């Protein structure tokens, strides 16, 4: 099943578990309106601080940032998918298996 729409949206300042169980990240869109670089942290877990998959820095001049992962580049998670959006708005497209 593909996860997107409201379930895949993580508003700035929030931490959200998008998927419980195994799957793949297929894509991300991140943006912010600040004058400095901001960070988004993505975890393979139900909580933050354990099993960091990605730490993405989003600079002001590059916002919004769009990343897509296909084929062998898909990012696997085995426990769950939790996003700490920091000061960014984040949209995640994930596939559960």
Secondary structure, DSSP 8 states (H G I E B T S, - for coil): -EE-GGGGEE-TT-EEEEEESSEEEEEEEEE---SS-EEEEEEESSSSSSSEEEEEEE-GGG-SEEEE--GGG-EEESSEEEEE-TTSEEEEEEEE-
